[in-house]
Amino acid sequence: MISVFVRLKLSLLRNGLRQSAGRTAVYVTSMVFTLVCAAGLLLGLVLLRGHAQAAAVVVLLTALLALGWAVAPLFFPGGDETLDPTRLVMLPLRPGPLVRALLVSSLVGIGPLFTLCMAVGAGFALARGAAAVVVAVVAVPLVLLVCVALARAVAAANIRLLTSRRGRDLAVLSGLLIAVGAQVVNFGVQRLTRSGGLAELEPLAEVVRWIPPASAVGAVGSAGEGAYGEAAAGLLLTVVALAGLLYGWRRSLVRLMTTPDGSTLAAASRPSRRESASAGSPSGRLWPEGRTGTVMQRSLRYVWRDPKTKAAWVTSLAIGLIVPLFNALQGTGSVYLACVAAGMLGIQMYNQFGQDTSAFWMVAMAISSTRDAYDELRARAAALLLITVPYVVLVTALTAAILGDWAGLPEALGLSFAVLGAMLGTGAVASARFPYSIPQDSGYKNVAPGQAGLAWMSLMGGMLAAAVLSAPLIGLTVALRVTGAASWLWLVLPLGVAWGALLTWAGLRLAAPRTAERLPEILAAVSKG
């Protein structure tokens, strides 16, 4: 069975590359990039041999690699067709041989090759003496097997989630995970550079070295130092972890092979869905009456349920928090960087009708006058403000607390509200003037083919206009700072609120007649792709 599954894996790979030249080019490019990175990492670990902190570096790198293998199936479930064991439920396969066959076939691919290169480099960096070499020969395949088994066990345990709508949401949010991880790594590197180098890693490495599979790599270093008991314990921990992963993976396979998926039966047995926002329910009374409340609820449901809208919101929320807080933690930030949070969420006002896609025809049918268009845009802006205002206040307060600059909190909030108001106003105008379609089933593409220029015009033009409209408040703040009238800086807060509200109102007023006049054009633009 092992040879059959290996040939199956190779056939899936070969047939997938035959689908299109673009897919082949992407795969070859990614393979070359991975091989170059693997070669560079292997060379770096070889050069690390003999360094005082070599053990700390390779142990932590191994732990990070294992973490990547654990989360990869959750965010990239479609990267390997064989990750879904439910495709094999109709075949007369026993769990034990199936686990062994899938484990060996999982060793075919770019990811296992990269892992093997890193494990070999880690073993070479720490192996000093004949005993350490023997331990490294055992530790290297153990690291590889634990990483692969970890990915398989996680995928099998969560396959019901990964094949559902929420699983697709996780895949859409994978870019956010990469962005946040890159920021964390950047923060860690800068902190190590300022604090004196790799010696800061040793306390953390002393703890991580007992967590498999990093314990196998730590065992190589222990054997090189003559601590054979610690080396045996590290290898034993990794072997036990591998056995536990294989056992958990086997249990998941048995459950998937023998238990029917009753999700549709459960959904059918539930009573019909009731509208939570009905007029008589308590939650319905929280919303304004008429069009405003209905549109606000619809907009917030888009944020929660639509994968593309959710991904855009979560990415903006994360970046708006990471940029000011990480700079503040590094000691290079300013309370004014909290304006990034307002700007990132203000972008969500652009292309408001694009998230409706072809369903915009229902919105268009309900707009018969400029007043209706104004109410529609105002409600969408109000829904955005429900999330944005408390979020901006929270980010600004956290930034001020980390920096200890509470005196700058009022002016930073005032500037943030002015920027937010400018973004809402210009976003409403851009939504009416430059609408574009957001494909729902094309992976990470957020613009339909042929509309990229329209999207860039909308975003860049709107943001430049927002910066110009926010200039009076920025100029006032700078003038008060330069002239030494710091005691009057608190006025920036009420002035920023008023200026932001005025810009929002003006933008909605300008956008409403354009929206009412261009309903057919907007529908055609957002229905493409």
PyMOL commands that set and color helices and strands:
alter all, ss='L'
color gray80, all
select helices_A, chain A and resi 2-17+21-47+54-75+77-79+81-83+85-88+95-105+110-126+130-157+159-162+165-172+174-195+198-208+214-224+228-258+263-269+284-286+291-305+307-329+335-349+354-365+370-403+406-433+452-482+486-517+519-526
alter helices_A, ss='H'
color red, helices_A
deselect
rebuild
show_as cartoon
